[in-house]
């Protein structure tokens, strides 16, 4: 049985390091590390793809990770990933929970299934709560007249002029194409020093997608 460790840190969280996760790595483990947003499906992450390939080839049959949300921030994607491991007979260990997905006899550990289902849904609910608070903050700011409310209907702007207004945002989008709108907005300010909204990030991404 060849063991592996999966490590993920958020692409845009510059202060986040792998030190804590690396510290749990054993000498006999293959290490797969993604620096990517948790909103990206596991099967579409570079290291995630490599880990799947190692499992398919029979190299890896046991995978550890520091905590459940390293697999993702979407309950459905976390559950889909864990179901894949189960189908392939791969044992998954979540270090901070201290439990494994399969029992010594190869059967599913019912406690692991119950706990991970609950935590996966809690992780998604937390994410949705954060987004809802942000939306409410935007609406409150709009009501106070502190947020740009959009272009006057019927007017247009050259796309290059639009991109030129937000060099930080354009740089962030190109550097972190898988980043969420919220994460990209955090890294961005306009040329006049104002914060860039998620709607603006969405517009810039659409422009860049067409240009590339």
C-alpha positions as protocol buffer text, in pm:
chain_id: "A"
residue {
  index: 1
  type: UNK
  ca { x: 0 y: 0 z: 0 }
}
residue {
  index: 2
  type: UNK
  ca { x: 147 y: 334 z: -109 }
}
residue {
  index: 3
  type: UNK
  ca { x: 38 y: 632 z: 95 }
}
residue {
  index: 4
  type: UNK
  ca { x: -13 y: 985 z: -31 }
}
residue {
  index: 5
  type: UNK
  ca { x: -85 y: 1325 z: 122 }
}
residue {
  index: 6
  type: UNK
  ca { x: -298 y: 1590 z: -42 }
}
residue {
  index: 7
  type: UNK
  ca { x: -224 y: 1955 z: 43 }
}
residue {
  index: 8
  type: UNK
  ca { x: -418 y: 2256 z: -80 }
}
residue {
  index: 9
  type: UNK
  ca { x: -370 y: 2623 z: -8 }
}
residue {
  index: 10
  type: UNK
  ca { x: -582 y: 2902 z: -150 }
}
residue {
  index: 11
  type: UNK
  ca { x: -438 y: 3064 z: -461 }
}
residue {
  index: 12
  type: UNK
  ca { x: -507 y: 3417 z: -347 }
}
residue {
  index: 13
  type: UNK
  ca { x: -440 y: 3392 z: 24 }
}
residue {
  index: 14
  type: UNK
  ca { x: -83 y: 3525 z: 19 }
}
residue {
  index: 15
  type: UNK
  ca { x: -39 y: 3470 z: 391 }
}
residue {
  index: 16
  type: UNK
  ca { x: -137 y: 3106 z: 382 }
}
residue {
  index: 17
  type: UNK
  ca { x: 151 y: 2858 z: 381 }
}
residue {
  index: 18
  type: UNK
  ca { x: 180 y: 2481 z: 361 }
}
residue {
  index: 19
  type: UNK
  ca { x: 394 y: 2463 z: 677 }
}
residue {
  index: 20
  type: UNK
  ca { x: 115 y: 2331 z: 899 }
}
residue {
  index: 21
  type: UNK
  ca { x: 8 y: 2074 z: 642 }
}
residue {
  index: 22
  type: UNK
  ca { x: 367 y: 1981 z: 554 }
}
residue {
  index: 23
  type: UNK
  ca { x: 442 y: 1917 z: 921 }
}
residue {
  index: 24
  type: UNK
  ca { x: 197 y: 1628 z: 915 }
}
residue {
  index: 25
  type: UNK
  ca { x: 360 y: 1465 z: 613 }
}
residue {
  index: 26
  type: UNK
  ca { x: 519 y: 1126 z: 674 }
}
residue {
  index: 27
  type: UNK
  ca { x: 843 y: 1012 z: 510 }
}
residue {
  index: 28
  type: UNK
  ca { x: 666 y: 731 z: 325 }
}
residue {
  index: 29
  type: UNK
  ca { x: 399 y: 955 z: 168 }
}
residue {
  index: 30
  type: UNK
  ca { x: 382 y: 1086 z: -186 }
}
residue {
  index: 31
  type: UNK
  ca { x: 285 y: 1453 z: -167 }
}
residue {
  index: 32
  type: UNK
  ca { x: 39 y: 1621 z: -402 }
}
residue {
  index: 33
  type: UNK
  ca { x: 10 y: 1997 z: -351 }
}
residue {
  index: 34
  type: UNK
  ca { x: -237 y: 2236 z: -513 }
}
residue {
  index: 35
  type: UNK
  ca { x: -219 y: 2613 z: -479 }
}
residue {
  index: 36
  type: UNK
  ca { x: -570 y: 2688 z: -592 }
}
residue {
  index: 37
  type: UNK
  ca { x: -909 y: 2811 z: -478 }
}
residue {
  index: 38
  type: UNK
  ca { x: -1126 y: 2560 z: -295 }
}
residue {
  index: 39
  type: UNK
  ca { x: -1410 y: 2647 z: -532 }
}
residue {
  index: 40
  type: UNK
  ca { x: -1228 y: 2468 z: -815 }
}
residue {
  index: 41
  type: UNK
  ca { x: -1353 y: 2106 z: -840 }
}
residue {
  index: 42
  type: UNK
  ca { x: -1098 y: 1856 z: -712 }
}
residue {
  index: 43
  type: UNK
  ca { x: -1090 y: 1665 z: -1040 }
}
residue {
  index: 44
  type: UNK
  ca { x: -991 y: 1983 z: -1228 }
}
residue {
  index: 45
  type: UNK
  ca { x: -696 y: 2080 z: -1006 }
}
residue {
  index: 46
  type: UNK
  ca { x: -343 y: 2005 z: -1134 }
}
residue {
  index: 47
  type: UNK
  ca { x: -237 y: 1803 z: -830 }
}
residue {
  index: 48
  type: UNK
  ca { x: -586 y: 1656 z: -801 }
}
residue {
  index: 49
  type: UNK
  ca { x: -556 y: 1521 z: -1155 }
}
residue {
  index: 50
  type: UNK
  ca { x: -214 y: 1373 z: -1077 }
}
residue {
  index: 51
  type: UNK
  ca { x: -347 y: 1208 z: -761 }
}
residue {
  index: 52
  type: UNK
  ca { x: -636 y: 1056 z: -956 }
}
residue {
  index: 53
  type: UNK
  ca { x: -390 y: 924 z: -1214 }
}
residue {
  index: 54
  type: UNK
  ca { x: -181 y: 767 z: -936 }
}
residue {
  index: 55
  type: UNK
  ca { x: -493 y: 602 z: -794 }
}
residue {
  index: 56
  type: UNK
  ca { x: -605 y: 476 z: -1134 }
}
residue {
  index: 57
  type: UNK
  ca { x: -262 y: 321 z: -1193 }
}
residue {
  index: 58
  type: UNK
  ca { x: -271 y: 151 z: -854 }
}
residue {
  index: 59
  type: UNK
  ca { x: 21 y: 350 z: -711 }
}
residue {
  index: 60
  type: UNK
  ca { x: -183 y: 510 z: -432 }
}
residue {
  index: 61
  type: UNK
  ca { x: -432 y: 328 z: -209 }
}
residue {
  index: 62
  type: UNK
  ca { x: -426 y: 551 z: 100 }
}
residue {
  index: 63
  type: UNK
  ca { x: -462 y: 931 z: 113 }
}
residue {
  index: 64
  type: UNK
  ca { x: -430 y: 1168 z: 408 }
}
residue {
  index: 65
  type: UNK
  ca { x: -517 y: 1534 z: 429 }
}
residue {
  index: 66
  type: UNK
  ca { x: -506 y: 1780 z: 719 }
}
residue {
  index: 67
  type: UNK
  ca { x: -876 y: 1866 z: 722 }
}
residue {
  index: 68
  type: UNK
  ca { x: -1189 y: 1804 z: 519 }
}
residue {
  index: 69
  type: UNK
  ca { x: -1209 y: 2144 z: 349 }
}
residue {
  index: 70
  type: UNK
  ca { x: -876 y: 2078 z: 172 }
}
residue {
  index: 71
  type: UNK
  ca { x: -1086 y: 1871 z: -68 }
}
residue {
  index: 72
  type: UNK
  ca { x: -1305 y: 2174 z: -144 }
}
residue {
  index: 73
  type: UNK
  ca { x: -1567 y: 2423 z: -34 }
}
residue {
  index: 74
  type: UNK
  ca { x: -1864 y: 2266 z: -212 }
}
residue {
  index: 75
  type: UNK
  ca { x: -2047 y: 1990 z: -26 }
}
residue {
  index: 76
  type: UNK
  ca { x: -2137 y: 1812 z: -349 }
}
residue {
  index: 77
  type: UNK
  ca { x: -1777 y: 1819 z: -476 }
}
residue {
  index: 78
  type: UNK
  ca { x: -1637 y: 1696 z: -143 }
}
residue {
  index: 79
  type: UNK
  ca { x: -1888 y: 1411 z: -136 }
}
residue {
  index: 80
  type: UNK
  ca { x: -1823 y: 1331 z: -503 }
}
residue {
  index: 81
  type: UNK
  ca { x: -1449 y: 1315 z: -436 }
}
residue {
  index: 82
  type: UNK
  ca { x: -1488 y: 1093 z: -130 }
}
residue {
  index: 83
  type: UNK
  ca { x: -1727 y: 866 z: -322 }
}
residue {
  index: 84
  type: UNK
  ca { x: -1463 y: 830 z: -595 }
}
residue {
  index: 85
  type: UNK
  ca { x: -1204 y: 721 z: -338 }
}
residue {
  index: 86
  type: UNK
  ca { x: -1450 y: 472 z: -192 }
}
residue {
  index: 87
  type: UNK
  ca { x: -1526 y: 324 z: -534 }
}
residue {
  index: 88
  type: UNK
  ca { x: -1153 y: 278 z: -595 }
}
residue {
  index: 89
  type: UNK
  ca { x: -1101 y: 116 z: -255 }
}
residue {
  index: 90
  type: UNK
  ca { x: -880 y: 402 z: -137 }
}
residue {
  index: 91
  type: UNK
  ca { x: -869 y: 475 z: 234 }
}
residue {
  index: 92
  type: UNK
  ca { x: -897 y: 844 z: 321 }
}
residue {
  index: 93
  type: UNK
  ca { x: -776 y: 983 z: 653 }
}
residue {
  index: 94
  type: UNK
  ca { x: -872 y: 1330 z: 779 }
}
residue {
  index: 95
  type: UNK
  ca { x: -600 y: 1418 z: 1028 }
}
residue {
  index: 96
  type: UNK
  ca { x: -782 y: 1669 z: 1246 }
}
residue {
  index: 97
  type: UNK
  ca { x: -1075 y: 1430 z: 1283 }
}
residue {
  index: 98
  type: UNK
  ca { x: -853 y: 1129 z: 1346 }
}
residue {
  index: 99
  type: UNK
  ca { x: -1073 y: 894 z: 1143 }
}
residue {
  index: 100
  type: UNK
  ca { x: -1040 y: 687 z: 827 }
}
residue {
  index: 101
  type: UNK
  ca { x: -1300 y: 625 z: 557 }
}
residue {
  index: 102
  type: UNK
  ca { x: -1259 y: 246 z: 550 }
}
residue {
  index: 103
  type: UNK
  ca { x: -1245 y: -7 z: 831 }
}
residue {
  index: 104
  type: UNK
  ca { x: -964 y: -269 z: 847 }
}
residue {
  index: 105
  type: UNK
  ca { x: -1200 y: -518 z: 678 }
}
residue {
  index: 106
  type: UNK
  ca { x: -1241 y: -284 z: 381 }
}
residue {
  index: 107
  type: UNK
  ca { x: -1597 y: -182 z: 463 }
}
residue {
  index: 108
  type: UNK
  ca { x: -1711 y: 179 z: 481 }
}
residue {
  index: 109
  type: UNK
  ca { x: -1668 y: 344 z: 819 }
}
residue {
  index: 110
  type: UNK
  ca { x: -2021 y: 470 z: 899 }
}
residue {
  index: 111
  type: UNK
  ca { x: -1887 y: 730 z: 1143 }
}
residue {
  index: 112
  type: UNK
  ca { x: -1660 y: 876 z: 874 }
}
residue {
  index: 113
  type: UNK
  ca { x: -1952 y: 903 z: 630 }
}
residue {
  index: 114
  type: UNK
  ca { x: -2180 y: 1070 z: 883 }
}
residue {
  index: 115
  type: UNK
  ca { x: -1921 y: 1320 z: 1009 }
}
residue {
  index: 116
  type: UNK
  ca { x: -1787 y: 1420 z: 667 }
}
residue {
  index: 117
  type: UNK
  ca { x: -2136 y: 1469 z: 524 }
}
residue {
  index: 118
  type: UNK
  ca { x: -2222 y: 1705 z: 811 }
}
residue {
  index: 119
  type: UNK
  ca { x: -1893 y: 1897 z: 790 }
}
residue {
  index: 120
  type: UNK
  ca { x: -1911 y: 1925 z: 411 }
}
residue {
  index: 121
  type: UNK
  ca { x: -2253 y: 2085 z: 434 }
}
residue {
  index: 122
  type: UNK
  ca { x: -2138 y: 2314 z: 714 }
}
residue {
  index: 123
  type: UNK
  ca { x: -1841 y: 2428 z: 502 }
}
residue {
  index: 124
  type: UNK
  ca { x: -2074 y: 2515 z: 216 }
}
residue {
  index: 125
  type: UNK
  ca { x: -2320 y: 2691 z: 447 }
}
residue {
  index: 126
  type: UNK
  ca { x: -2034 y: 2900 z: 589 }
}
residue {
  index: 127
  type: UNK
  ca { x: -1926 y: 2999 z: 240 }
}
residue {
  index: 128
  type: UNK
  ca { x: -2283 y: 3094 z: 144 }
}
residue {
  index: 129
  type: UNK
  ca { x: -2320 y: 3294 z: 466 }
}
residue {
  index: 130
  type: UNK
  ca { x: -2006 y: 3493 z: 385 }
}
residue {
  index: 131
  type: UNK
  ca { x: -2131 y: 3566 z: 34 }
}
residue {
  index: 132
  type: UNK
  ca { x: -2472 y: 3670 z: 167 }
}
residue {
  index: 133
  type: UNK
  ca { x: -2311 y: 3909 z: 415 }
}
residue {
  index: 134
  type: UNK
  ca { x: -2110 y: 4058 z: 131 }
}
residue {
  index: 135
  type: UNK
  ca { x: -2422 y: 4104 z: -80 }
}
residue {
  index: 136
  type: UNK
  ca { x: -2598 y: 4275 z: 208 }
}
residue {
  index: 137
  type: UNK
  ca { x: -2295 y: 4499 z: 260 }
}
residue {
  index: 138
  type: UNK
  ca { x: -2301 y: 4598 z: -106 }
}
residue {
  index: 139
  type: UNK
  ca { x: -2671 y: 4679 z: -91 }
}
residue {
  index: 140
  type: UNK
  ca { x: -2621 y: 4885 z: 224 }
}
residue {
  index: 141
  type: UNK
  ca { x: -2334 y: 5074 z: 62 }
}
residue {
  index: 142
  type: UNK
  ca { x: -2543 y: 5136 z: -249 }
}
residue {
  index: 143
  type: UNK
  ca { x: -2824 y: 5276 z: -36 }
}
residue {
  index: 144
  type: UNK
  ca { x: -2574 y: 5519 z: 115 }
}
residue {
  index: 145
  type: UNK
  ca { x: -2448 y: 5618 z: -227 }
}
residue {
  index: 146
  type: UNK
  ca { x: -2099 y: 5481 z: -166 }
}
residue {
  index: 147
  type: UNK
  ca { x: -2086 y: 5233 z: -452 }
}
residue {
  index: 148
  type: UNK
  ca { x: -2064 y: 5288 z: -824 }
}
residue {
  index: 149
  type: UNK
  ca { x: -2409 y: 5204 z: -958 }
}
residue {
  index: 150
  type: UNK
  ca { x: -2321 y: 5128 z: -1319 }
}
residue {
  index: 151
  type: UNK
  ca { x: -2299 y: 5311 z: -1648 }
}
residue {
  index: 152
  type: UNK
  ca { x: -2579 y: 5534 z: -1768 }
}
residue {
  index: 153
  type: UNK
  ca { x: -2804 y: 5329 z: -1992 }
}
residue {
  index: 154
  type: UNK
  ca { x: -2723 y: 5367 z: -2360 }
}
residue {
  index: 155
  type: UNK
  ca { x: -2357 y: 5467 z: -2316 }
}
residue {
  index: 156
  type: UNK
  ca { x: -2062 y: 5247 z: -2411 }
}
residue {
  index: 157
  type: UNK
  ca { x: -1691 y: 5226 z: -2342 }
}
residue {
  index: 158
  type: UNK
  ca { x: -1407 y: 5073 z: -2541 }
}
residue {
  index: 159
  type: UNK
  ca { x: -1301 y: 4744 z: -2382 }
}
residue {
  index: 160
  type: UNK
  ca { x: -936 y: 4848 z: -2381 }
}
residue {
  index: 161
  type: UNK
  ca { x: -1028 y: 5164 z: -2190 }
}
residue {
  index: 162
  type: UNK
  ca { x: -1218 y: 4950 z: -1941 }
}
residue {
  index: 163
  type: UNK
  ca { x: -919 y: 4720 z: -1890 }
}
residue {
  index: 164
  type: UNK
  ca { x: -687 y: 5017 z: -1854 }
}
residue {
  index: 165
  type: UNK
  ca { x: -894 y: 5147 z: -1561 }
}
residue {
  index: 166
  type: UNK
  ca { x: -830 y: 4833 z: -1357 }
}
residue {
  index: 167
  type: UNK
  ca { x: -467 y: 4720 z: -1409 }
}
residue {
  index: 168
  type: UNK
  ca { x: -449 y: 4547 z: -1069 }
}
residue {
  index: 169
  type: UNK
  ca { x: -766 y: 4351 z: -1138 }
}
residue {
  index: 170
  type: UNK
  ca { x: -651 y: 4250 z: -1486 }
}
residue {
  index: 171
  type: UNK
  ca { x: -317 y: 4135 z: -1343 }
}
residue {
  index: 172
  type: UNK
  ca { x: -491 y: 3933 z: -1070 }
}
residue {
  index: 173
  type: UNK
  ca { x: -733 y: 3769 z: -1316 }
}
residue {
  index: 174
  type: UNK
  ca { x: -449 y: 3667 z: -1548 }
}
residue {
  index: 175
  type: UNK
  ca { x: -235 y: 3538 z: -1262 }
}
residue {
  index: 176
  type: UNK
  ca { x: -519 y: 3353 z: -1084 }
}
residue {
  index: 177
  type: UNK
  ca { x: -769 y: 3250 z: -1356 }
}
residue {
  index: 178
  type: UNK
  ca { x: -935 y: 3002 z: -1120 }
}
residue {
  index: 179
  type: UNK
  ca { x: -983 y: 3259 z: -844 }
}
residue {
  index: 180
  type: UNK
  ca { x: -1332 y: 3342 z: -724 }
}
residue {
  index: 181
  type: UNK
  ca { x: -1483 y: 3685 z: -787 }
}
residue {
  index: 182
  type: UNK
  ca { x: -1460 y: 3761 z: -416 }
}
residue {
  index: 183
  type: UNK
  ca { x: -1093 y: 3666 z: -393 }
}
residue {
  index: 184
  type: UNK
  ca { x: -1000 y: 3861 z: -706 }
}
residue {
  index: 185
  type: UNK
  ca { x: -1188 y: 4167 z: -584 }
}
residue {
  index: 186
  type: UNK
  ca { x: -987 y: 4161 z: -262 }
}
residue {
  index: 187
  type: UNK
  ca { x: -664 y: 4193 z: -461 }
}
residue {
  index: 188
  type: UNK
  ca { x: -789 y: 4473 z: -684 }
}
residue {
  index: 189
  type: UNK
  ca { x: -815 y: 4850 z: -676 }
}
residue {
  index: 190
  type: UNK
  ca { x: -889 y: 5086 z: -963 }
}
residue {
  index: 191
  type: UNK
  ca { x: -641 y: 5347 z: -1088 }
}
residue {
  index: 192
  type: UNK
  ca { x: -807 y: 5606 z: -866 }
}
residue {
  index: 193
  type: UNK
  ca { x: -754 y: 5388 z: -559 }
}
residue {
  index: 194
  type: UNK
  ca { x: -1113 y: 5270 z: -513 }
}
residue {
  index: 195
  type: UNK
  ca { x: -1218 y: 4914 z: -437 }
}
residue {
  index: 196
  type: UNK
  ca { x: -1325 y: 4699 z: -732 }
}
residue {
  index: 197
  type: UNK
  ca { x: -1662 y: 4525 z: -704 }
}
residue {
  index: 198
  type: UNK
  ca { x: -1725 y: 4160 z: -786 }
}
residue {
  index: 199
  type: UNK
  ca { x: -1952 y: 4273 z: -1072 }
}
residue {
  index: 200
  type: UNK
  ca { x: -1661 y: 4465 z: -1223 }
}
residue {
  index: 201
  type: UNK
  ca { x: -1434 y: 4161 z: -1183 }
}
residue {
  index: 202
  type: UNK
  ca { x: -1698 y: 3954 z: -1362 }
}
residue {
  index: 203
  type: UNK
  ca { x: -1710 y: 4206 z: -1648 }
}
residue {
  index: 204
  type: UNK
  ca { x: -1331 y: 4217 z: -1677 }
}
residue {
  index: 205
  type: UNK
  ca { x: -1310 y: 3836 z: -1683 }
}
residue {
  index: 206
  type: UNK
  ca { x: -1566 y: 3828 z: -1966 }
}
residue {
  index: 207
  type: UNK
  ca { x: -1364 y: 4085 z: -2165 }
}
residue {
  index: 208
  type: UNK
  ca { x: -1038 y: 3896 z: -2111 }
}
residue {
  index: 209
  type: UNK
  ca { x: -1196 y: 3563 z: -2203 }
}
residue {
  index: 210
  type: UNK
  ca { x: -1295 y: 3709 z: -2542 }
}
residue {
  index: 211
  type: UNK
  ca { x: -955 y: 3866 z: -2600 }
}
residue {
  index: 212
  type: UNK
  ca { x: -754 y: 3555 z: -2516 }
}
